Amino acid sequence: MSRITLKALLYGAFAALLLLIGFTSFLGIDALSGLNDRLHGIVDGSAEKVKLAARIRQDLLTISRAEKNMILARTQEEMGGFAGVITKTRSEMQSKREQLRSLATDAGREKLDQFAQVWDEYLKVDEEVKRLAMLNSNVKATMLSQHESRAAFDKAQAIMVSIVNKAEDDL
């Protein structure tokens, strides 16, 4: 049997230690990379939810403003222009709602369902306001807009604010 010198033992132990450090470093970096990817996914998803919810809220305000402007419009062309803004914004908003729904948690979907119910009520009133405004029945349209439409809008906006706040809290 040959004797291993102390020098060879030290070199061997040092090499084994370097291999162990290298392997541990590799495992640590790999775990951190996975953690980083998960964190980016969470942040990107939450940021997208906040952005979509804020844009839906902005669409709510655009529709409400166009409704008021439609009542105040003097010509059929102006009214038609505001009606077009409402139709376009409603369509864009529906697309954003579907995107937000796909990103939402179960609790978020429940809030979105509440919003959808209130929003459907608002849309019914909004259609009547548009019809009356187009008939130049501004007194009736104004009354409807100030009471039923306003109440439905306030409910819809309150729910959307809570969705935005929840998404911001998730960040």
Secondary structure, DSSP 8 states (H G I E B T S, - for coil): -----HHHHHHHHHHHHHHHHHHHHHHHHHHHHHHHHHHHHHHHHHHHHHHHHHHHHHHHHHHHHHHHHHHH--SHHHHHHHHHHHHHHHHHHHHHHHHHHHH--HHHHHHHHHHHHHHHHHHHHHHHHHHHHHTT-HHHHHHHIIIIIHHHHHHHHHHHHHHHHHHHHH-
